[in-house]
Amino acid sequence: MLLAKRSRKRRDAAASVELALLLPLLITCMLGIWEMGRMVDVQQIVSNGAREAGRMASTSNMSNTAVISATRDYLKRAGLPTAAGDNAIITIVNKDSGLDAVSANQLDRFEITIKVYYNDVRWVNLNLNANSSTDPTTATFITAISDWYSMNDTPLTVDQAVPVS
């Protein structure tokens, strides 16, 4: 009986030592899971923003600058803190005629690109998986690209001189 008590007393500190050894690993894993969840969340917001920008541009009711402004407002309302400034790069390119969205021809293809600096949307301030530069050539971005076709209808003209029978 005395032997069982003595060995138990020596094992009381083992749980504390194990916790001290494993706690940094557990915290690192939790922060990694948290940051990956944030990256997925931001990627979904940016992808939806690119889709909405393409939908707005394809209707030919808004100019490129109006579509970019509306997209910035969407990203800001969705909770991205830097979307209202110059840190979200939004481009709309007409791949066929190069015209603005308002004056695009029918079935012109638009490519909408949204890039958000990863450093502006991350929660954990560790440089484990991203370049901390703000230079667009070397920075890490969360990017979404959307392709849409212009739904601008060509006007229908009816020749009134030919009688219809």
N, C-alpha and C positions, 0 to 999 in steps of 0.2 A: 504494500500500500504506500509506503514511504517512497519507494522508487518511482511509482506512477506520478506522485505529486511533484517530485523533483524534475522529471523530464517535462512535465507540463509547464512548469515555471520557466524553463529555458525556451520554450516555444512561444511564449506570449509576445515577444518582440519580433518574431518572424513575420507576422502580418504587417507590422509597421515597416519593416525593411523591404518587404515585397511591394508594398504600396509606394514607398519612396523610390524604388527602382522603376516601377511601371507607370507612375503618374505622369512623367513627362511624355512618354509614348502615348498614353491615353489622351492627354490634352492636345498633342500634336495631331492625332487622328481626328479628334472632335473638331479642331479648327479647320482641318483639311476638308472634312465633310461639310462644314458650314460654308466654307468658301466655294466649294464646288456647287453647292445648292444655289448660292448667290449668282455664280456664273451662268447656271442653267436658267435662272429667273431672268437675268438681264438679256440673255440670248433670245428668250421667248418674247420679251418686250421689244427688242430691236427687230426681230423677224416680223412681228405683227406690225410694227411701224413701217417697215419697208413694204409690206403687203398693202397697208392702208394708203401709203403714198402712191403706189402703183395704181390702185383703184381710183384715187382722186385725179391723177394725171391722165388716166385713160378716158375719163369722161369728157375731156376737152373743155371743161367749164372753168378751170383754174390755170393760172400761169405757173411756170416752174417755181418762181419765188414764193407764190402763195402756197403751193404744195409743200415746199420746204418749211415755210413758217408754220403751217398746220401740223406738219410732222414733228417739228420741234415742240410745239404745244402738247402734242400727244405724248411724246417721250417725257416731258416735264410732268404732266398729269399722272403718268404711270410710275413716277417716283425716281426717275434718274436725275440726280442732282445737278448735273452739268449740261443737260440737254438744251437749256436755254441760251448757253453761251456758245463759243466757238469750239468747244471740246467735242461736240458731236458733228461729224463730217457727213453731210447729206448731199448726194449728187443725183441729178436726174439727167440722163443722156438719151436723146432720141437716136437710136442706132441706124435708122433708115434715112430720114431726110435732114436730121439735125435741127428741126424746128422746135419752137417752144410748144408746151403741151396744149395751149389754147389754139394754136394754128397748125397742129399736126394733121397729116393726111390720114385717111382711113387705113387701118392696120399697120401704122408705124409702130415699131417695137421700142418700148421704153425700158431702160435698165436703171433701176433705182438702187443705190448703194448707201447704206448707213454704217458708219464706223463710230464706235464709242471707245474712248481710251479706257483700258482696263483699270488703270490706276485711279480713275475718277469714280468707279463704281464698286470697287472692292471693299470688303468689310475688314479683313484682316490685313494689317500693315506689315506683311512679310513679303519680301521679294523672292519667293520660292519658285514661282512659275511665270513670272512676267518681267519684262524689261521696264524699268521705272522711267525711261526717257519720255519726254514729251515731243521729241522730234518725230514727225509722221513717218520718216523712212525707217526708224528703228524701234518705235514704240509698239507695244502689244495692244491690239484692238479686239473688241468683240464686234463682228461684222455680219451683216445680212445683205443679201442681194436678191432683188425681185425683178422678174421680167414680165411686162404687161404689153398688150397691144392696144392701140388707140381705137376707141369705139366711135370716133367721129364719123358720122354718116355723111356720105356725099349727097348733095341736094338732088332731089328728084325734079326734073323739069318735064312738063307736059306741053307738047306742041298743040296749040289751040287752033292752028290753021287746018289741020287734018280732021275732017268730020269723023266721028265715031258712029258706026252703024250697028 
